[in-house]
Amino acid sequence: MLNIFIKKLFSLSRISKIIIQLVADTMLILFCFNLSIFLRLDDISYYYNQNIIIFFLLTISLSLIVFSRLGFY
């Protein structure tokens, strides 16, 4: 079962693999950013702030641009 998944993953086109990397990186960045804010503030009240979406978008876009410039994709 795992061999079939790996073979299908390796047979994908380059664009598909890059999209998978971008989605995975976006989810990990969101998770780590939320975790770091939660650990720092020890509260989830920041979710009720409307400006947090701006910080999420800024963090994700800057991180993906830096990853792209460094040649990770």
ChimeraX commands (.cxc) that place a marker at each C-alpha (Angstrom):
marker #1 position 0.00,0.00,0.00 radius 0.5
marker #1 position 2.77,2.42,0.91 radius 0.5
marker #1 position 4.72,1.47,-2.23 radius 0.5
marker #1 position 1.72,2.32,-4.39 radius 0.5
marker #1 position 1.37,5.71,-2.70 radius 0.5
marker #1 position 5.08,6.46,-3.15 radius 0.5
marker #1 position 5.00,5.43,-6.81 radius 0.5
marker #1 position 1.99,7.66,-7.47 radius 0.5
marker #1 position 3.66,10.52,-5.62 radius 0.5
marker #1 position 6.84,10.21,-7.68 radius 0.5
marker #1 position 4.86,9.98,-10.92 radius 0.5
marker #1 position 3.18,13.36,-10.37 radius 0.5
marker #1 position 4.21,16.32,-12.46 radius 0.5
marker #1 position 6.56,18.94,-11.07 radius 0.5
marker #1 position 3.78,21.51,-10.74 radius 0.5
marker #1 position 1.67,19.09,-8.69 radius 0.5
marker #1 position 4.57,18.40,-6.34 radius 0.5
marker #1 position 5.20,22.13,-5.88 radius 0.5
marker #1 position 1.51,22.71,-5.09 radius 0.5
marker #1 position 1.64,19.92,-2.49 radius 0.5
marker #1 position 4.70,21.56,-0.94 radius 0.5
marker #1 position 3.02,24.97,-0.86 radius 0.5
marker #1 position -0.12,23.59,0.79 radius 0.5
marker #1 position 1.89,21.64,3.36 radius 0.5
marker #1 position 4.09,24.64,4.13 radius 0.5
marker #1 position 1.06,26.90,4.49 radius 0.5
marker #1 position -0.59,24.53,6.95 radius 0.5
marker #1 position 2.62,24.13,8.96 radius 0.5
marker #1 position 3.23,27.87,9.06 radius 0.5
marker #1 position -0.32,28.48,10.30 radius 0.5
marker #1 position -0.01,25.78,12.94 radius 0.5
marker #1 position 3.37,26.98,14.20 radius 0.5
marker #1 position 2.29,30.64,14.19 radius 0.5
marker #1 position -0.84,29.80,16.20 radius 0.5
marker #1 position 1.13,27.64,18.59 radius 0.5
marker #1 position 3.74,30.32,19.17 radius 0.5
marker #1 position 1.11,32.99,19.87 radius 0.5
marker #1 position -0.76,30.64,22.19 radius 0.5
marker #1 position 2.40,29.74,24.09 radius 0.5
marker #1 position 3.37,33.40,24.40 radius 0.5
marker #1 position -0.04,34.71,25.48 radius 0.5
marker #1 position -1.32,31.54,27.20 radius 0.5
marker #1 position -4.77,32.38,25.90 radius 0.5
marker #1 position -6.75,32.06,22.68 radius 0.5
marker #1 position -8.46,35.43,22.95 radius 0.5
marker #1 position -6.39,36.71,20.03 radius 0.5
marker #1 position -8.67,34.75,17.68 radius 0.5
marker #1 position -11.42,37.27,18.37 radius 0.5
marker #1 position -9.26,40.11,17.08 radius 0.5
marker #1 position -10.10,40.93,13.46 radius 0.5
marker #1 position -6.54,42.06,12.68 radius 0.5
marker #1 position -5.08,38.60,13.24 radius 0.5
marker #1 position -6.06,37.64,9.69 radius 0.5
marker #1 position -3.72,40.33,8.38 radius 0.5
marker #1 position -0.87,38.85,10.40 radius 0.5
marker #1 position -1.68,35.35,9.17 radius 0.5
marker #1 position -1.70,36.45,5.54 radius 0.5
marker #1 position 1.47,38.50,5.99 radius 0.5
marker #1 position 3.29,35.65,7.70 radius 0.5
marker #1 position 2.26,33.08,5.09 radius 0.5
marker #1 position 3.03,35.25,2.08 radius 0.5
marker #1 position 6.42,36.42,3.35 radius 0.5
marker #1 position 7.44,32.92,4.36 radius 0.5
marker #1 position 6.48,31.41,1.02 radius 0.5
marker #1 position 8.27,34.20,-0.86 radius 0.5
marker #1 position 11.43,33.64,1.18 radius 0.5
marker #1 position 11.21,29.87,0.66 radius 0.5
marker #1 position 10.79,30.40,-3.06 radius 0.5
marker #1 position 13.74,32.82,-3.28 radius 0.5
marker #1 position 15.92,30.33,-1.41 radius 0.5
marker #1 position 15.11,27.70,-4.03 radius 0.5
marker #1 position 13.07,25.32,-1.91 radius 0.5
marker #1 position 10.45,24.95,-4.65 radius 0.5
marker link #1:1,2 radius 0.2
marker link #1:2,3 radius 0.2
marker link #1:3,4 radius 0.2
marker link #1:4,5 radius 0.2
marker link #1:5,6 radius 0.2
marker link #1:6,7 radius 0.2
marker link #1:7,8 radius 0.2
marker link #1:8,9 radius 0.2
marker link #1:9,10 radius 0.2
marker link #1:10,11 radius 0.2
marker link #1:11,12 radius 0.2
marker link #1:12,13 radius 0.2
marker link #1:13,14 radius 0.2
marker link #1:14,15 radius 0.2
marker link #1:15,16 radius 0.2
marker link #1:16,17 radius 0.2
marker link #1:17,18 radius 0.2
marker link #1:18,19 radius 0.2
marker link #1:19,20 radius 0.2
marker link #1:20,21 radius 0.2
marker link #1:21,22 radius 0.2
marker link #1:22,23 radius 0.2
marker link #1:23,24 radius 0.2
marker link #1:24,25 radius 0.2
marker link #1:25,26 radius 0.2
marker link #1:26,27 radius 0.2
marker link #1:27,28 radius 0.2
marker link #1:28,29 radius 0.2
marker link #1:29,30 radius 0.2
marker link #1:30,31 radius 0.2
marker link #1:31,32 radius 0.2
marker link #1:32,33 radius 0.2
marker link #1:33,34 radius 0.2
marker link #1:34,35 radius 0.2
marker link #1:35,36 radius 0.2
marker link #1:36,37 radius 0.2
marker link #1:37,38 radius 0.2
marker link #1:38,39 radius 0.2
marker link #1:39,40 radius 0.2
marker link #1:40,41 radius 0.2
marker link #1:41,42 radius 0.2
marker link #1:42,43 radius 0.2
marker link #1:43,44 radius 0.2
marker link #1:44,45 radius 0.2
marker link #1:45,46 radius 0.2
marker link #1:46,47 radius 0.2
marker link #1:47,48 radius 0.2
marker link #1:48,49 radius 0.2
marker link #1:49,50 radius 0.2
marker link #1:50,51 radius 0.2
marker link #1:51,52 radius 0.2
marker link #1:52,53 radius 0.2
marker link #1:53,54 radius 0.2
marker link #1:54,55 radius 0.2
marker link #1:55,56 radius 0.2
marker link #1:56,57 radius 0.2
marker link #1:57,58 radius 0.2
marker link #1:58,59 radius 0.2
marker link #1:59,60 radius 0.2
marker link #1:60,61 radius 0.2
marker link #1:61,62 radius 0.2
marker link #1:62,63 radius 0.2
marker link #1:63,64 radius 0.2
marker link #1:64,65 radius 0.2
marker link #1:65,66 radius 0.2
marker link #1:66,67 radius 0.2
marker link #1:67,68 radius 0.2
marker link #1:68,69 radius 0.2
marker link #1:69,70 radius 0.2
marker link #1:70,71 radius 0.2
marker link #1:71,72 radius 0.2
marker link #1:72,73 radius 0.2
view
